[in-house]
Amino acid sequence: MRNTLPQITPHLRVGWRWPDALGAMRYPAFRWFFFGQLISLLGSWMQTTALQWLAYRLTGSVLSLGTITFASFLPVLLLSLFMGVVVDRYPRRRLLLLTQTSFMVLAAILAALTHSGAVTYDLLLFLSLLLGVANALDMPARQAFFSDLVEREDLLNAIAVNSSVFNGTRILGPALGGFVVATWGEATAFGLNAASFLAVLLALLAMRLPPLPARQAAAGGIGELREGLHHLRRDRPVLGLVVMIAAFSLVGFPAAVLLPAFADEVLGLGVEGYGALMAAMGIGALVAGIRLAIRGKSPPSPRQLLLQRLLFAASVILLAVAPTLPIVVLALVAMGYALIAQLTVTNTLVQLLAPDALRGRLVSAYTWALGGFWPLGALLLGAVGQQIGVAQTMGLAGIACGLVTLIGWRVFPPPVLAASPASAPGGARSV
């Protein structure tokens, strides 16, 4: 029996003709979500740029950048595994309405505090913690929501197309954020972000989704959590994907949080220059999303994942030793490409290998590894950067990623999917 969404998928798409690279756009609900995200993510990237710059402006400390990121994602580390139970138990659209509303309210509060001059670094930490609580639910709910919007055979395309819009806004958002902060201040960037959430809220309300199949009565939240963890422990291919993302999130991915200090201390650039560096990463990430979308329904290969991991390690090392600004930009483009390509492929593999009944919990394990270990890595790299310098820290992070890749390839070789992963429950695989 195909591992699809019975009683749902026949009603999801319409007869419009779309190329394979945009196959997910055949689904009206996905289109609503796509355009809502397009507007909302522009605001989110503006806020990310403004928040990091504001923290650095208030403290002048490299460690403060890592601490802000740590506060933003600490709740993900503590809560996201249990949030997977919530995602499997309740309608995901309803959960996303709750989280997106929370983001909008917190952005408005941040704008008001900054505009009034009452904002302090301690308040930034507190608000970042609250954002992290909302993120702990939003991340697994948003990732698992794609299986409600498209058929299983279009899941890779949906994730890749969404990655393209995520990273397309990553190009414009930071650059726009740098311009807004330089012209009108951080408060305006936070206020525009609050307004942008109206788009995704309206999209969620407008889409028409049939009711989800009824779930079996569960023994309780703790029992469901144990069930998911037991499955993860026995499912070595998924466990390997989660472990590798956790390792990269600890030693490599957070190198991006050092960019404000890198722009200021190493390159002598201001906030607009920092926004341009973030945009360079966004260009590489956008290319990755488009390339994966063009693959259509072709499953990712283990060799592809290995090359993405090695490219990320090499690009971080290149960034650390780059002698000129053009080389810095090239390294950031490669870094953005490798980062998003690896995350998109890993996310897709986890979702294709996950049974429908456990999808929320297994996706939450992926988001826990990504969003939970990222703050620990940000705090670690921030502390090391404070002691030995930003460029030297990035070099060490790149070397660590290379070692993790080589060791992980031996211990946890990535799963191999059959050409038609929808043909078997959980996806055909071999390791």
C-alpha positions in Angstrom: 0.0 0.0 0.0 1.4 3.4 -0.9 2.4 5.6 2.0 0.4 8.6 0.9 -2.3 10.6 2.6 -5.6 8.8 1.9 -8.7 10.8 1.4 -6.6 14.0 1.1 -4.3 13.9 -1.9 -6.9 13.3 -4.7 -8.4 16.7 -3.8 -5.3 18.7 -3.4 -4.2 19.5 -6.9 -5.9 20.9 -10.0 -5.4 20.2 -13.7 -3.1 23.2 -14.4 0.1 22.3 -16.2 3.3 23.1 -14.4 6.9 22.1 -15.2 8.5 19.4 -13.1 10.7 22.0 -11.4 7.5 23.6 -10.1 5.5 20.5 -9.6 4.4 21.4 -6.1 2.7 24.6 -7.5 0.0 22.4 -9.0 -1.5 22.3 -5.5 -3.6 25.4 -4.6 -2.9 25.1 -0.9 0.8 25.0 -1.5 0.5 28.1 -3.7 -1.2 30.0 -0.9 1.6 29.0 1.5 4.3 29.8 -1.0 3.2 33.4 -1.6 2.4 34.0 2.1 5.9 32.8 3.0 7.4 35.0 0.3 6.2 38.2 2.0 6.6 37.0 5.6 10.2 35.7 5.1 11.3 39.1 3.8 10.3 40.6 7.1 11.9 37.8 9.0 15.3 38.2 7.4 15.1 42.0 7.9 14.5 41.3 11.6 17.4 38.8 11.8 19.8 41.3 10.4 18.5 44.1 12.6 18.5 42.0 15.8 22.1 40.8 15.3 23.3 44.3 14.5 21.4 45.8 17.5 22.9 43.2 19.8 26.4 44.0 18.5 25.8 47.7 18.7 24.6 47.5 22.3 27.5 45.4 23.5 30.3 45.6 21.0 31.0 41.9 21.9 31.4 38.9 19.6 30.2 36.7 22.4 26.9 38.6 22.6 26.1 37.4 19.0 26.5 33.8 20.0 24.5 34.4 23.2 21.5 35.9 21.3 21.5 32.9 19.0 21.8 30.6 21.9 18.8 32.2 23.6 16.8 32.1 20.3 17.2 28.3 19.9 17.6 27.0 23.5 13.9 26.3 23.7 14.2 24.3 20.5 16.8 22.1 22.2 14.6 21.6 25.3 11.1 21.4 23.8 11.1 20.4 20.1 11.2 16.6 20.6 8.0 16.9 22.7 6.6 19.4 20.2 6.7 16.5 17.6 4.0 14.8 19.6 1.9 17.9 19.4 2.5 18.1 15.6 1.3 14.5 15.2 -1.7 15.1 17.4 -3.2 18.4 16.2 -4.0 19.9 12.8 -0.7 21.5 11.6 -2.4 24.5 10.0 -4.0 25.4 13.4 -0.5 25.1 15.0 1.0 27.4 12.4 -1.7 30.0 12.9 -0.7 30.0 16.6 3.1 30.2 16.0 2.9 32.9 13.3 0.6 35.1 15.4 3.1 34.7 18.3 6.0 35.8 16.0 3.9 38.9 14.8 3.2 40.0 18.4 6.8 39.5 19.6 8.1 41.5 16.6 5.7 44.3 17.4 6.8 44.4 21.0 10.4 44.5 19.9 9.7 47.4 17.6 7.9 49.4 20.3 10.7 48.8 22.8 13.4 49.8 20.3 11.5 52.9 19.1 11.0 54.1 22.7 14.7 53.6 23.6 13.8 51.2 26.3 15.4 48.2 24.7 18.4 46.6 26.5 20.5 43.6 25.8 18.8 41.7 28.6 15.4 42.4 27.0 16.8 41.2 23.7 17.8 37.9 25.4 14.3 37.6 27.0 12.5 38.2 23.7 14.8 35.9 21.9 13.9 33.2 24.4 10.2 33.7 23.7 10.8 33.6 20.0 12.6 30.3 20.6 9.6 28.8 22.4 7.4 29.6 19.4 10.1 28.3 17.0 10.2 25.0 18.9 6.7 24.3 17.7 6.8 26.2 14.4 9.8 24.3 13.0 8.5 20.8 13.1 4.9 21.9 12.3 6.0 23.8 9.2 8.2 21.0 7.9 5.6 18.3 8.5 2.9 20.6 6.9 4.3 20.0 3.5 3.0 16.4 3.6 -0.5 18.0 4.1 -0.1 20.2 1.1 1.3 17.9 -1.6 1.4 14.2 -2.5 4.4 12.2 -1.4 5.8 12.0 -4.9 6.1 15.8 -4.9 7.5 16.2 -1.4 11.1 16.8 -2.5 10.0 19.4 -5.0 7.8 21.1 -2.4 10.7 21.3 0.1 13.1 22.5 -2.6 10.7 25.2 -3.9 10.1 26.4 -0.4 13.8 26.4 0.1 14.1 28.6 -3.0 11.7 31.2 -1.6 13.3 31.0 1.8 16.7 31.8 0.3 15.5 34.1 -2.4 14.2 36.3 0.4 17.5 35.7 2.2 19.2 37.6 -0.6 16.9 40.7 -0.6 15.9 40.6 3.1 19.3 41.2 4.8 20.3 43.8 2.2 17.0 45.5 2.7 17.3 45.1 6.4 20.8 46.7 6.3 19.4 49.7 4.3 16.3 50.1 6.7 18.5 50.0 9.8 21.0 52.4 8.3 18.2 54.8 7.2 15.5 54.5 9.8 16.9 52.3 12.6 16.2 48.9 13.9 12.7 49.7 15.2 11.4 50.2 11.6 12.8 46.8 10.6 11.1 45.1 13.5 7.8 46.9 12.7 7.9 45.9 9.0 8.5 42.3 10.1 5.4 42.4 12.4 3.3 43.6 9.5 4.6 40.9 7.1 3.2 38.1 9.1 -0.3 39.2 8.0 0.5 37.7 4.6 1.2 34.2 5.9 -1.8 34.3 8.3 -4.1 35.2 5.5 -2.7 32.5 3.3 -3.2 29.8 6.1 -6.8 31.0 6.5 -7.5 31.1 2.8 -6.3 27.6 1.8 -8.8 24.8 1.7 -7.7 21.4 3.1 -9.8 18.3 3.6 -9.9 17.0 7.2 -6.9 14.8 8.1 -7.5 11.1 8.7 -8.5 10.2 12.3 -5.7 9.2 14.5 -5.8 6.2 16.9 -6.3 7.1 20.5 -2.9 7.5 22.1 -1.7 6.4 25.6 -0.5 9.9 26.4 2.1 12.5 25.4 5.1 10.8 27.1 4.1 7.4 25.6 4.0 8.9 22.1 7.3 10.6 22.7 8.9 7.3 23.7 7.4 5.6 20.7 9.0 8.2 18.4 12.4 7.9 20.1 12.3 4.1 20.1 11.6 4.2 16.3 14.4 6.7 15.8 16.9 4.5 17.8 16.0 1.5 15.6 15.9 3.3 12.3 19.7 3.7 11.7 19.4 5.6 8.4 17.2 8.3 9.9 19.3 8.3 13.1 22.4 8.9 11.0 20.8 11.9 9.3 19.8 13.4 12.6 23.3 12.8 14.2 25.1 14.4 11.3 22.9 17.5 11.3 23.5 17.8 15.1 27.2 17.6 14.6 27.3 20.2 11.9 25.0 22.4 13.9 27.4 22.2 16.8 30.7 22.9 15.0 30.0 24.5 11.7 26.6 26.0 10.8 26.8 28.7 13.6 29.8 30.2 11.9 27.3 32.5 10.1 26.5 34.2 13.4 30.0 35.6 13.5 29.4 37.6 10.3 28.6 40.9 12.0 31.9 40.8 13.8 33.6 39.5 10.7 32.2 42.4 8.6 33.3 45.0 11.3 36.6 43.7 12.6 38.1 41.8 9.6 36.6 43.7 6.6 35.9 47.1 8.1 32.3 47.2 6.8 29.2 48.7 8.4 25.7 47.4 8.7 25.0 47.7 5.0 28.2 45.7 4.3 27.0 43.0 6.8 23.7 42.9 4.9 25.5 42.4 1.7 27.5 39.5 3.1 24.3 37.8 4.3 22.9 38.4 0.8 25.9 36.6 -0.7 25.1 33.6 1.4 21.5 33.9 0.2 22.5 33.8 -3.5 24.3 30.5 -3.0 21.3 29.2 -1.0 18.9 30.2 -3.7 20.9 28.5 -6.3 20.8 25.3 -4.2 17.1 25.4 -3.9 16.5 26.0 -7.6 18.9 23.2 -8.5 17.2 20.7 -6.2 13.8 21.8 -7.5 14.9 21.2 -11.1 15.7 17.6 -10.2 11.9 17.2 -10.0 11.1 13.8 -8.4 14.6 12.3 -8.6 15.6 11.1 -5.1 18.9 12.5 -3.7 22.0 10.3 -3.6 24.5 9.6 -0.9 27.3 11.0 -3.0 25.4 14.2 -3.4 25.1 14.6 0.4 28.8 13.8 0.9 29.8 16.5 -1.6 27.5 19.1 0.0 29.1 18.4 3.4 32.7 18.6 2.1 31.8 21.8 0.2 30.5 23.5 3.3 33.7 22.6 5.2 35.9 23.9 2.4 33.9 27.2 2.0 34.2 28.0 5.8 38.0 27.4 5.6 38.2 29.6 2.5 36.2 32.4 4.3 38.7 32.3 7.2 41.8 32.8 4.9 40.2 34.9 2.1 42.7 37.6 1.2 40.3 39.9 -0.7 36.6 40.9 -0.6 35.7 39.1 -3.8 37.1 35.8 -2.4 35.0 36.4 0.8 31.9 36.8 -1.4 32.7 33.6 -3.3 33.2 31.7 -0.1 29.9 32.9 1.3 28.1 32.0 -1.9 29.5 28.5 -1.7 28.8 28.3 2.0 25.1 29.3 1.5 24.8 26.7 -1.3 26.3 23.9 0.7 24.3 24.7 3.8 20.9 24.8 2.2 21.6 21.9 -0.2 22.5 19.7 2.8 19.5 20.8 4.9 17.1 20.3 2.0 18.3 16.9 1.1 18.4 15.8 4.8 14.9 17.1 5.5 13.6 15.4 2.4 15.2 12.1 3.3 13.8 12.1 6.8 10.3 12.9 5.6 10.4 10.2 2.9 11.7 7.6 5.3 9.2 8.5 8.1 6.0 6.6 8.5 3.0 8.9 8.3 1.9 8.3 11.9 5.4 9.3 13.2 6.2 12.0 10.7 5.8 14.9 13.2 8.0 13.2 15.8 10.8 12.2 13.4 10.8 15.7 11.8 11.0 17.2 15.3 14.1 15.1 15.8 15.6 16.7 12.7 14.6 20.2 13.9 15.9 19.4 17.4 19.3 18.5 15.9 19.3 21.6 13.7 17.8 24.2 16.0 18.8 22.7 19.3 22.5 22.2 18.7 22.9 25.4 16.7 22.7 27.6 19.8 25.2 25.5 21.6 27.5 25.8 18.6 26.8 29.6 18.4 27.7 30.0 22.1 30.9 27.9 21.6 32.1 29.7 18.5 31.2 33.1 20.0 33.3 32.3 23.1 36.2 31.0 21.0 36.0 34.0 18.7 36.2 36.3 21.6 39.4 34.6 22.7 41.3 33.9 19.5 39.6 36.1 16.8 36.8 35.7 14.3 38.8 34.5 11.3 40.7 31.9 13.3 37.5 30.5 14.8 36.0 30.1 11.3 39.0 28.2 10.2 38.7 25.8 13.1 35.0 25.4 12.4 35.7 24.5 8.8 38.4 21.9 9.8 35.9 20.4 12.3 33.2 20.1 9.7 35.7 18.2 7.4 36.5 15.8 10.1 32.9 15.2 11.0 32.1 14.5 7.3 34.8 11.9 7.0 34.0 10.1 10.3 30.2 10.3 9.7 30.6 8.8 6.2 32.1 5.7 7.8 29.7 5.4 10.8 26.4 6.6 9.3 26.4 6.3 5.5 23.4 8.1 4.0 20.4 6.0 2.9 19.8 5.1 -0.7 16.3 5.7 -2.0 14.8 3.8 -4.8 13.9 5.9 -7.9 10.2 5.9 -6.8 10.2 6.4 -3.1 6.5 6.5 -2.9 6.2 2.9 -4.0 6.7 1.5 -0.5 5.8 2.4 3.0 8.3 4.8 4.4 10.3 4.8 1.2 12.4 2.0 -0.2 16.0 2.2 1.1 19.2 0.4 1.6 22.4 1.2 3.4 
